[in-house]
């Protein structure tokens, strides 16, 4: 034991030297960028460390194909632990950086040693055959997805997270300098996209697509292993199901690739497939699958419906409450509580400020149940095709009713969020498609059931294909105006619509200078003020006015500090109950507005936007009045 620890430390020390030497050589001799040189050093050290631990520390050699993948996973987890410890102790708790590094020096080697000894190089695991079919098919599908989306316009929410995460990395404080309604895990999930974009020198948008393609590949490989080893699928059924899962994960998200709903269903797939096995997997596998799924579920509180739906299904099957205390549910609880504790410590403003304000005003983004139903009515009717199969064949085909239950949970999540946004229906659409595929794969089904289900699945896929890829005409219009102006380094759009601003900044190559993705505090505050009798409820009115004033003051501060080259006012007063809302009138209620706006000149107007250009030293008679054609199409 002591000798093994010494060998472990020796290999670790030599790997560190390899990392430093290779990185310095790549930087000095070959002119690599610092990030590229460091990555090359890391990769070299990783390979050296793997060989050293395999042959010397643990004496196992390269006996298993899965060893290196497990070792790579442990190394990446170690990187996450070290970064998380520094972020928590130095940034979150404000402790000395030396203390943070001391914690890293203790935590990472300890966790790494235990993982290597009891998992990567364990002696009791049987030899596993490489799933070449699953590996090849997963790789081909991931590459196809990457090629399909590479260079395309990214959806507006992802655009905002790319922008805001960069600002966060540059020192902006989440929920203080960046005002976002969603919890912080969304920003953490964006970090790999930024890192890959910087590493390889391409756009943040393509960094996001590459990150998703890599995640797609890993999850498909994992799902392939489960369907082959635990569900016992033949090669044909295995390939069909893997392709079906890939289609289901992509088609419903064509317009919203990378949205939180899609990320959640991707991360949940290994856990859900594992629940179909007739024999429970080893405890470690159950916990790992549930922990990964929990990361997706923590993206939104509404996603707790998915483990709840599965639990209720298992309770009905077993006629016992024991599924409430399953390994997966206990893992979900542990991860969820840990996440809440982390947010309390590191991002306290989210729970103390953002959540209370969102409860007060975010309802302005809601839609009626009738509108929400109409937006997915056809798909609900198609999903009802599954009902006879589920009701009549649940005992024989648990896979069908499990994914039917997940589709039902997705429907619940869609309606509970109350906005009717298309991407909120992604889980419902994904799980409904997978349930269809499981019906089709059952060769013993009557031909009438197979034909009906196949037609319904084809129609559902056709509906998603017909929606096409994401397009943002507002962003294109604003970017076009920015290009006509010449060099526009910074941009700000006063709007209640998220699609108007961050996407336009990415499309035009300008820096987004607002702390908000959209002015989401204002509609709800003003709508409630209109409905409140302030004479009887002065406290409520004062509170709502303070929320609206906060948004206005933040806008003023951002404009006064950054002086955006292009300032845009949205004439589409979306989400306001009262017609005719004007952002200019709203901002003019602050006495500092006239001083803030004095160096801006109106340069154009369409049915949707008014454009102002920052001209700090205007010369009389030379101010350009280039009004866009008033009859331009509204976007």
Buried (B, 14 or more C-beta within 10 A) or exposed (E): EEEBEEBBEEBBEBBBEBBEEBBEBBBEEEEBEEEBBBBBBBEBBBBBBBBBBBEBBBEBEEEBEEBBEBBEBBBEBBEEBBEBBBBBBBEBEEBEEEEBBBBBEEBBBEBBBEBBBEBBBBEEBEEEEEBEBBBEBBEBBBEBBBEBBEEBBBBBBBBBBBBBBBBBBEEBEBBEBBBBBBBBBBBBBBBBBBBBBBBEEBBBBBBBBBBBBBBBBBBBBBBBBBBBBBBEBEEEBBBBBBBBBBBBBBBBBBBBBBBBBBBBBBBBBBBBBBBBBEEEBEEEBBBBBBBBBBBBBBBBBBBBBBBBBBBBBBBEBEEEEEBEEBBBBBBBBBBBEEBEEBBEEBBEBBBEBBBEBBEBBBBBBBBEEEEBBEBBEEBBEBBEBBEEBBEEBBEEBBBBBBBBBBBBBBBBBBBEBBBBBBBBBBBBBBBBBBBBBBBBBBEEBEEEBBEBBBEBBEBBBEBBEEBEEBEBEBBBBBBEBBEEBEEBBBBBBBBBBBBBBBBBBBBBBBBBBBBBBBBBBBBBBBBBBEEBEEEEEEEBBEBBBEBBBBBBEBBBEBBEEBBBBBBBBBBBBBBBBEEEBBBEEBBEEBEEBEEBBEBBBBBBBBBBBBBBBBBEEBEEEEEEEEEBEEEBEEB
